[in-house]
Amino acid sequence: MKKQPREPSPSPREAQTPFTENALTYPGDAPTDATVDTKAGKLPTIHAGNDTVRPQKTRSLAPVTKENTPPRKVERGLAATISTTKLKQAIWLRTLLTANRFRVIRTIDVAVCCFAERPYKAALTAAQRAMRGLVKADFLKRYRTERHNTIYGLTQHGVDWLDEAGHDASSSVRQVSTMTNPEHRLWAQFWVLACEARGMKAQTEQELLQSLNKGVKPGEALVQGLLTVTTMRGKRASTIQLRPDAVAYEKDGITWLEVDRSKRGSDREASLAALVSSVGRVLKEGSTLRRLVIFCKTERIRKRALAVVNGLALANNPEVLIEGRRHFREVEPGTYAVWTALESKLKDGRTKLVDTLVGHVIVQLLPIWLPKVRIDASNTHSFAGWFGENYLPYRRPKSLGPWSSPFSPFAAPQEIEHSTWPIRPEYDCHLCSEKER
């Protein structure tokens, strides 16, 4: 006789705490212990607090279903409205014209003149791609300076390509190949491009001298400077002419740039002190010097420039403000408001002196970390100091309002949103902030 299979006997623990249907929990109950329903023919049901979890029956060969997430939309930017071929040609044309203008350029110059509206990482990536294509096409030639900086010169093939596009140009590879350390020149033209990205007209020192001497007839003396100052060398006074490393034309006057790549000696510090004291004066070409921007390569050079301004403030601020005297008041770190007394006519014909804000002196560091950026995982350099911040072309004082956002030079006119910043036609003590008083 065949024996029936015996059911396994429950363990002592299971015998003491059997799982029955009565152990189910219902809404409103809040038991502290979880229970499991192991009713015959059903999967176990786990009860924890007020939640009931019922596992679903699955087959081992059943396909695993995944939620279909929509693909991420990629912004195409200008490529959505302009043909990529035309956009590439426009970038190459603008880059070669910049190289012909300054004779020597860097990749960061292309990032400024072509892609200033983008974040720095995206702008540098696009500029590097454009420079690789131009070098491969033999329109630009790459060189390395003694300071291990990469610079580019315009080749004859690039000149021919510009000539076909209707632009006059000349090759610069012979000139660039002999450059050993054009750092001062490169930073001055970088500042000029940054000003133009903000919508201002700007010129380098060479371009300024050419414009000042444009109408000079043969035999006449050439204009050698934009400002004439008197400096003291010991007990002897001397008159010298000063010209900027670069200049920008704004609605209220001129912004003067000085690039301090090395420490100034005693004579150059005396010239800087005379230049700082000239803020608010009328220059030779008729405009007013409103801002002096001093870009310093190192922290040590910046401290020396600040010492010159602080020395003038220490000597002049305790004195009564009269015509011809300047007061220098630090309104922000490295930014000084320049005050003087100007005559104001009254209705009865008399005159009085009015304290007037005539300009600013701004001392800041050169963004030498930006050309060192490498787009890779090992990069340790900062992206700070680009156009999204109040740094280029200079730190704008709060009383003058914020900078306008750069726009793409390749965008259609209707796509460009011209945002303006409040610039007063002339400085007025009644319109400045209380902090600058």
C-alpha positions in Angstrom: 0.0 0.0 0.0 1.5 3.3 -1.1 2.2 5.8 1.7 0.9 9.3 1.5 3.6 12.0 1.6 3.8 13.6 5.0 3.5 17.4 5.2 6.5 19.0 6.9 5.7 19.8 10.5 6.0 23.5 11.4 8.9 24.7 13.4 8.3 25.4 17.1 8.5 29.2 16.3 5.9 28.9 13.5 3.7 26.8 15.7 3.6 29.5 18.3 3.0 32.4 15.9 1.0 31.1 13.0 0.1 33.5 10.2 -3.6 33.6 9.6 -6.0 35.7 7.7 -7.0 37.4 11.0 -3.6 39.1 11.0 -4.6 41.4 8.1 -4.6 45.1 8.8 -7.2 47.5 7.5 -7.2 51.3 6.9 -7.4 53.1 10.2 -5.3 50.5 12.1 -1.7 51.4 12.9 0.0 48.3 14.1 3.6 48.5 15.0 4.6 45.0 13.7 4.5 43.9 10.1 2.5 40.8 9.2 2.7 38.5 6.2 -0.3 36.5 4.8 0.8 33.1 3.5 -2.6 31.8 2.5 -2.4 28.7 0.4 -2.3 29.4 -3.3 -1.5 33.1 -2.9 1.7 35.1 -2.8 2.6 36.5 0.6 1.1 39.9 1.3 3.3 42.2 3.4 1.6 44.6 5.8 3.6 47.5 7.2 1.7 50.2 9.0 -1.1 51.5 6.9 0.4 50.4 3.5 -0.3 47.1 1.9 2.2 45.8 -0.7 1.1 42.9 -2.9 3.8 41.6 -5.2 2.8 40.8 -8.7 3.3 37.4 -10.3 6.0 37.6 -13.0 7.5 35.1 -15.4 11.3 34.7 -15.7 11.2 35.2 -19.4 8.9 38.2 -19.5 10.5 41.3 -20.9 11.2 44.1 -18.4 9.1 47.1 -19.2 10.7 50.6 -18.8 9.1 54.0 -18.8 9.7 55.8 -22.1 11.2 59.1 -21.1 11.0 61.9 -23.8 14.5 62.8 -25.2 16.1 65.9 -23.9 15.6 68.9 -26.2 18.9 70.3 -27.3 19.1 74.1 -27.9 20.6 74.6 -31.3 21.1 78.4 -30.8 21.9 80.2 -34.1 22.0 77.0 -36.0 18.2 76.9 -35.7 17.9 80.0 -37.8 21.1 80.2 -39.8 22.7 77.5 -42.1 25.7 75.9 -40.4 27.7 76.5 -43.5 26.9 80.2 -43.6 27.5 80.4 -39.8 30.9 78.8 -40.2 31.9 81.2 -43.0 30.7 84.2 -41.0 32.9 83.0 -38.0 35.9 82.5 -40.2 35.4 85.9 -41.9 35.1 87.8 -38.6 38.1 85.9 -37.2 40.3 86.7 -40.2 39.3 90.4 -40.2 40.3 90.6 -36.5 43.6 89.0 -37.3 44.2 91.5 -40.0 43.2 94.4 -37.8 45.5 93.5 -34.9 48.1 91.5 -36.9 48.3 88.9 -34.1 45.5 87.2 -32.1 44.9 84.5 -29.6 42.1 82.0 -29.2 40.6 84.1 -26.4 40.3 87.0 -28.8 38.1 84.9 -31.0 36.0 83.9 -28.0 35.4 87.6 -27.2 34.7 88.9 -30.7 32.5 86.0 -31.9 31.0 84.3 -28.9 30.8 86.9 -26.0 27.2 86.1 -25.4 28.0 82.4 -24.4 29.3 81.1 -21.1 33.1 81.0 -21.2 33.4 77.3 -21.5 31.1 77.2 -24.5 32.8 80.3 -26.0 36.3 78.9 -25.7 35.2 75.5 -27.1 33.7 77.2 -30.2 36.8 79.5 -30.6 39.1 76.5 -30.4 37.1 74.7 -33.1 37.2 77.7 -35.4 41.0 78.2 -34.9 41.7 74.5 -35.7 39.7 74.8 -38.9 41.5 78.0 -39.9 44.9 76.5 -39.2 44.0 73.4 -41.1 42.9 75.5 -44.1 46.2 77.4 -43.9 44.4 80.7 -43.4 46.2 81.2 -40.0 49.6 80.0 -38.8 50.3 79.1 -35.2 53.4 80.3 -33.2 54.7 79.9 -29.7 56.2 82.8 -27.8 59.1 82.6 -25.3 56.4 82.7 -22.5 54.8 79.6 -24.1 51.8 81.6 -25.3 50.1 80.4 -28.5 49.5 83.2 -31.0 48.3 83.3 -34.7 49.3 85.3 -37.7 47.4 85.8 -41.0 48.8 83.8 -44.0 48.8 84.7 -47.7 46.0 82.1 -48.2 44.0 83.9 -45.6 44.6 87.2 -47.4 43.5 85.7 -50.7 40.3 84.3 -49.1 39.5 87.8 -47.7 40.2 89.3 -51.0 37.6 87.0 -52.6 35.2 88.2 -50.0 35.8 91.8 -50.8 38.2 92.8 -48.0 41.7 94.3 -48.3 44.3 92.6 -46.1 48.0 91.8 -45.8 49.9 88.8 -44.4 51.3 89.1 -40.9 53.2 85.8 -40.4 56.6 87.4 -40.9 55.8 90.0 -38.2 54.3 87.5 -35.8 57.2 85.0 -36.2 59.6 87.6 -34.7 57.4 88.4 -31.7 58.9 87.1 -28.4 56.6 88.4 -25.8 53.6 90.5 -27.1 51.7 90.1 -23.9 51.1 93.9 -23.3 49.8 94.3 -26.8 47.6 91.2 -26.6 45.9 92.3 -23.4 45.2 95.8 -24.7 43.5 94.5 -27.8 41.6 92.0 -25.7 40.2 94.9 -23.7 39.2 96.7 -26.9 37.3 93.6 -28.1 35.6 93.3 -24.7 34.5 97.0 -25.0 33.1 96.4 -28.5 31.2 93.3 -27.2 29.4 95.7 -24.8 28.5 97.9 -27.7 31.1 100.6 -27.3 33.6 102.0 -29.8 37.2 101.3 -28.7 40.7 101.7 -30.1 44.2 100.5 -29.3 47.1 102.9 -28.8 48.2 102.6 -32.4 44.7 103.1 -33.8 44.2 106.1 -31.6 47.4 107.8 -32.8 46.4 107.1 -36.4 43.0 108.8 -35.9 44.5 111.8 -34.1 47.0 112.4 -36.9 44.6 111.6 -39.7 44.3 115.2 -40.9 47.9 116.3 -40.2 49.5 117.8 -43.3 53.1 117.0 -44.4 55.6 119.1 -42.4 53.3 119.6 -39.3 54.1 118.1 -36.0 52.4 114.9 -35.2 50.2 114.4 -32.1 52.1 112.2 -29.7 49.7 112.0 -26.8 46.2 112.5 -25.6 46.9 114.3 -22.3 49.6 116.7 -21.2 50.6 116.5 -17.5 53.2 117.9 -15.2 55.1 115.5 -13.0 57.7 116.1 -10.2 61.1 114.4 -10.4 62.6 115.3 -7.1 62.4 119.1 -7.0 62.2 119.5 -10.7 58.9 119.7 -12.6 58.7 118.3 -16.1 55.9 118.3 -18.7 55.1 115.1 -20.5 52.5 113.7 -22.9 50.6 110.6 -22.0 48.7 108.3 -24.2 46.6 105.3 -23.2 47.2 101.6 -24.0 43.6 101.6 -25.2 40.6 103.9 -25.0 36.9 103.4 -25.1 34.3 106.0 -26.1 31.2 106.0 -23.9 28.2 108.4 -23.8 29.5 110.5 -21.0 33.2 110.6 -22.0 36.3 108.5 -22.4 37.5 105.5 -20.5 41.3 105.2 -20.4 43.1 101.9 -20.0 46.5 101.2 -18.5 47.9 97.7 -18.6 50.5 97.3 -15.8 52.3 94.1 -16.7 55.3 95.0 -14.6 56.0 97.0 -11.5 56.2 100.8 -12.2 59.4 102.7 -11.4 59.5 106.1 -9.7 59.0 108.0 -13.0 56.1 105.8 -14.1 54.5 106.1 -10.7 54.7 109.8 -10.9 53.0 109.7 -14.4 50.3 107.4 -12.9 49.7 109.9 -10.1 49.4 112.8 -12.6 47.0 110.7 -14.7 44.8 109.8 -11.7 44.6 113.5 -10.8 43.5 114.3 -14.4 40.2 112.4 -14.2 37.5 114.9 -15.2 39.8 117.0 -17.5 39.1 117.7 -21.1 41.4 115.9 -23.5 43.0 117.1 -26.7 40.4 115.6 -28.9 37.6 117.4 -27.0 36.1 114.6 -24.9 36.3 114.3 -21.1 38.3 111.7 -19.2 35.7 110.0 -17.1 37.2 106.7 -16.1 40.7 105.4 -15.6 41.0 101.6 -15.6 44.3 100.1 -14.4 44.6 96.4 -15.2 47.4 94.7 -13.1 49.0 91.4 -13.9 49.8 90.4 -10.3 48.6 91.2 -6.8 51.9 92.9 -6.0 51.5 95.3 -8.9 47.8 95.9 -8.0 48.9 96.9 -4.4 51.4 99.4 -5.8 48.8 101.0 -8.0 46.4 101.2 -5.0 49.2 102.7 -2.9 49.5 105.5 -5.5 45.8 106.3 -5.4 45.7 106.0 -1.6 48.7 108.4 -1.3 46.8 111.0 -3.3 43.7 110.5 -1.2 45.7 110.9 2.0 47.3 114.1 0.8 44.2 115.8 -0.8 41.1 114.6 1.1 41.8 116.5 4.3 42.1 119.7 2.3 39.1 121.9 1.4 37.8 120.9 -2.0 38.5 123.8 -4.4 38.7 124.1 -8.2 41.7 122.1 -9.5 41.9 119.8 -6.5 40.6 116.3 -6.4 39.2 114.1 -3.6 39.4 110.3 -4.0 36.9 108.3 -2.0 36.9 104.5 -2.2 33.3 103.4 -2.8 34.1 99.7 -3.5 37.2 97.6 -3.1 39.6 99.0 -5.8 37.1 101.6 -7.1 37.5 105.3 -6.2 35.1 108.1 -6.9 36.8 111.3 -8.0 35.4 114.6 -6.8 36.2 118.2 -7.5 34.7 121.7 -7.1 33.2 123.2 -10.2 31.9 126.7 -10.7 28.1 127.1 -11.0 26.5 130.4 -12.1 23.6 131.8 -10.1 20.7 133.7 -11.5 22.0 137.0 -10.1 25.3 136.6 -12.0 27.4 135.4 -9.1 29.2 132.0 -9.1 29.7 129.4 -6.5 31.7 126.2 -6.2 29.7 122.9 -6.2 31.2 119.6 -5.2 30.8 117.4 -8.3 31.6 113.8 -9.1 33.7 113.9 -12.2 34.8 110.3 -12.7 36.1 107.0 -11.3 39.5 105.2 -10.9 39.2 101.4 -11.1 42.1 99.1 -10.2 41.6 95.4 -10.9 43.6 92.3 -11.9 44.1 91.1 -15.4 42.1 87.9 -16.1 45.3 86.0 -16.9 43.6 82.8 -15.7 41.2 82.8 -18.6 43.7 81.9 -21.4 45.0 79.1 -19.2 41.7 77.3 -19.1 41.7 73.8 -20.6 38.5 72.0 -21.4 39.2 68.7 -19.8 38.6 66.9 -16.5 42.0 67.9 -15.1 41.3 71.7 -15.5 41.9 73.6 -12.2 41.6 77.2 -13.6 38.6 79.4 -12.8 36.0 80.5 -15.3 35.4 83.7 -13.3 35.7 87.1 -14.9 33.6 86.5 -18.1 30.8 88.7 -19.4 28.2 87.2 -17.1 29.9 89.0 -14.2 30.7 92.7 -13.6 34.3 92.3 -14.6 34.8 92.9 -18.4 35.8 95.3 -19.7 36.0 96.8 -16.2 34.1 96.6 -12.9 31.3 99.1 -13.5 30.5 101.2 -10.4 27.0 100.7 -9.0 26.1 104.4 -9.5 26.4 104.0 -13.3 24.1 101.0 -13.6 24.7 97.4 -14.8 26.4 96.4 -18.0 24.3 95.5 -21.0 24.4 91.8 -22.0 26.5 91.0 -25.1 24.7 89.7 -28.1 25.8 87.5 -31.0 27.3 89.5 -33.9 25.8 86.8 -36.2 22.2 87.1 -35.1 19.7 88.8 -37.3 18.8 92.4 -36.4 15.3 91.4 -35.2 16.7 88.8 -32.9 19.1 91.2 -31.1 17.6 92.6 -27.9 19.3 95.9 -27.3 19.4 96.3 -23.5 20.8 99.7 -22.4 22.3 100.7 -19.1 21.6 104.1 -17.5 24.6 106.3 -18.4 24.2 110.0 -17.4 25.3 112.5 -20.0 27.4 114.2 -17.4 28.3 113.5 -13.7 26.2 115.3 -11.2 26.6 115.3 -7.5 22.8 115.4 -7.0 22.4 112.1 -9.0 25.2 110.0 -7.4 24.6 107.6 -4.6 24.9 108.6 -1.0 27.7 106.1 -0.6 29.8 108.0 -3.1 29.2 111.3 -1.3 
